[in-house]
Amino acid sequence: MKFFENFDLRQLNNLDLLAKQVVEGFIIGLHKSPFHGFSVE
């Protein structure tokens, strides 16, 4: 396929991986508690 060269496919692959890392990091950040070392109840 001449439309997509190997370089372009690698770029798209890296972009997909980067997007997954950003989303996973954001979700993990949402669930982090600001309270450490004691019970908040």
C-alpha positions, 0 to 999 in steps of 0.5 A, a space after each residue: 500500500 503506497 498510501 501508508 509508508 512504514 514510517 507513518 504506520 510506526 508513528 500511528 502505533 506510537 500515538 496509540 500507545 501514548 494515548 493509552 498511557 495518558 488515559 491510564 495515568 489520568 484514571 489512576 490519578 483520579 483514584 489516588 487518595 489525598 489522605 495518607 497514613 490514617 483512616 478518614 472515617 
